[in-house]
Amino acid sequence: MLPAQHKRAAAFIKSLKATDARQEVPDDAVSGLYLIVQPSGALSWAVRTKLDGKAVKVTLGRYDEEGSGLERIDRPSSKQVLNVAEARALAERVKADAKRGHDPRQSKTERFSLEYWLDEFIKAARLTGFKGRPVKASTADEYDRIIKTDIKPHWKHVTDIRALDYRDVEKLINRLDPGARRNAFALLSTFFRWKAVIRIIGRNVIELAHSPPKPQSRDRVLSHDEIKAVWNAATACDYPFGALVKLLLLTGQRRDEIANLKWSELSETFDTITFEGSRTKNGRAHIVPLPQLATAIIKTLPRVAISIDKMSDYVFTTIGTTPFSGFSNGKIALEKHCPGLPDWHLHDLRRTVSTELAKLRVTQEVTEAILNHKSGKVSGVAAIYNRYEYADEKREALKLWADRLQEIVIDRPRPKLVASQ
């Protein structure tokens, strides 16, 4: 063990002999600090501490009897040299930083980087969550999408997270489309209330910000001519967006559930999708029987490779490692093939499917089962005991709708007019 007195510690280090095995010599003055003696004779400092409840080892620098000569050393670096006094002072600072939740291995620029903390937020959502358990995979994917599309692009100029205040939040929210504002605000509320971020900034930025008003509920349902226009535009669009839109129109499922669809969630014959509870909005497992037209579309889709010997599990993807998320650009590309269509959203397809099923005399219970949507039709005690999944009814209803959809989108030749004699 290194003696607490500096001169005696330096003399002790000078007397150390390298061996065939790596040695760790603990320090008597600072707990967790130790000197590493390599078989080559190289000497370096390291400290063991805890960061976010996990044990970490931080290399402080190389040993040198003279040291760096600097009055203060703020950050560990394998390139710097430290004498006994400098190593002990830096070890204490590293432990204090770790106790506050700051990673001592980061530079100040990295530590206060907005981009770094947004990325850490996604990691935390997937691994630990913010209420004692990880968030659902679909929720974490939605967080990731919102950050990439609605937050990072508008805060490219922000290099230090501490510079943000409630006015920056309100300006960002006001730049977004009305439909995106509340989701972005909800995410930022969770982000700025996260203890790790509060420790960095020293306050809760979101407290004084005004939340955006709740958007008016939409009742937009596409007419048959509009359904045909969207379907034909989807046919003209490239993979993956065109096929994705067709599956939304055929199944009535939620946008992100289909966009994040995995090959492993499809049956061997591609006639059924099985969503686990972690993949659905309401947390309930959901089985979607696919009509033949949907199966035929899926069979034509490419399998995207991640590497030479590994294929992506995502059905709709461009790079293989993440699901498709370019909805804004995809919709712009699609609308080039159906110009003049009044304001519509992808979610309107879900409402349209529900409406068309009603026209086909499909009962509300079956429609709700298809949409995996909880309504007031079955409630109370009946909802607790009614676990019937309507599997056969769902398959028959979606077949009826697929047949009707084909009638809507098919181009029939107009009858020729016969001239009167």
C-alpha positions, 0 to 999 in steps of 0.5 A, a space after each residue: 500500500 502506498 504510504 499517505 505521506 507524499 515523499 514516502 510514497 514517492 520513495 516506495 514507488 521507486 522501490 517497486 519491481 515489475 513482475 510477470 503479472 500486472 500489479 495494483 497497489 492501493 493508496 493509503 490516503 485516497 480510497 479507490 485510488 491505486 497505482 498500476 505496475 505493468 510487467 513492462 515496468 510502466 506505471 499508471 494511476 486509476 481510481 475505482 468509483 460508482 457512476 449511476 450505481 455501477 462500478 467504473 474504473 477511470 484511468 487518471 494518467 501515467 505516473 511521474 515523480 515530478 508530475 505535470 507542474 500544473 496547479 489544477 488538473 480537471 480531467 483524466 487522460 492517459 496522455 498526462 503525467 501525475 505525481 502522487 499529490 496530483 493523482 490524489 487531488 484528481 482522484 478526489 475530483 473524479 469521485 465527486 463528479 461521479 457522485 453528482 452523476 457526471 461521467 468524469 471521463 468526459 470533457 466539459 464540452 461532451 458533458 454539457 452537450 445537448 446531443 449527448 444528453 438526448 442520446 443518453 435519454 434514449 438509452 435510459 428509456 430503453 435500459 432503465 426507464 424513468 419510473 423504475 422500469 424500461 419504457 415500452 420498446 414502441 414508446 422508446 422508438 417514438 421518443 427516438 423518432 421525435 428527437 431525430 425529426 422534431 428536436 435535433 434539427 431545430 436545436 442544432 445551434 445549441 451546444 451547451 444544454 445549460 443555455 436552454 430555458 423555457 423560451 427555447 422550448 416554446 419557440 421550438 414547439 411553435 415551429 412544429 406542425 400542430 399535430 406534432 407539438 403535443 408529442 414533442 412537448 410531452 417528450 421534452 417534459 420527461 427529458 427536462 424532469 429527468 434527474 440526470 438532466 436536472 443535475 446538469 442544468 440545475 433547474 427544471 427548464 420545462 416548468 415555466 413553458 406553456 404547453 401547446 393546446 390540445 389539437 381538435 380531434 379529426 374526423 377526416 375519412 377518405 372518399 372512394 376517389 381519394 382512397 383510389 388516388 392514395 392507393 395508386 400513388 402508393 403503387 407509384 412510390 418506391 419501397 418502403 413507403 408505398 408498400 407501408 401505406 398499402 398495408 396501413 390501408 388494408 389493415 387499419 393498424 397504427 402507423 408506427 406498429 406497421 412501420 416497425 413491423 418485423 419479419 419475426 412477427 409474421 407467420 411463415 405464410 405471411 398471413 398473420 401478424 402477431 404483435 407482443 404487448 410491448 409493441 402496441 399502444 395499449 400494451 395488449 398483445 394483438 393478432 392481425 389476420 392478413 388478407 391475400 392482397 396484403 400477403 401478396 404485397 409482403 411477399 414482394 418486399 426485399 430483405 435488407 442486409 445488415 452485413 454479409 451474413 446477417 439480414 435485418 429483421 425489419 420489414 420496412 427499413 432503408 439501412 437495416 439497423 433501424 425501422 423506417 421513420 421518414 414519414 414526412 419525406 415519404 408523404 411528400 413523395 407520395 403526394 407528388 403522385 396524387 396532387 390536389 388531395 385535401 389535407 389528410 394524414 396517415 392516421 386518416 387511413 385508420 379512421 377510413 378503414 373503420 368507417 368502411 368496415 361499418 359500411 360492410 356491416 361488420 360489428 363494432 366489437 369486431 372492428 375494435 378487435 381489428 384496430 386493437 382499440 378499447 371502446 365503451 362497447 364492452 366495458 366494466 365487468 364484461 370487459 374483464 371477462 370477455 377475452 374472446 379474440 374474434 379471430 375468425 371474424 377479424 379474418 373474414 372482415 379484413 377479407 371483405 374490406 380487401 375485396 371492397 378495396 380492390 373494387 374501389 381502386 381497380 380501373 374499369 373501362 367505361 362502357 362505350 356509347 352506341 350511336 342511335 340509328 
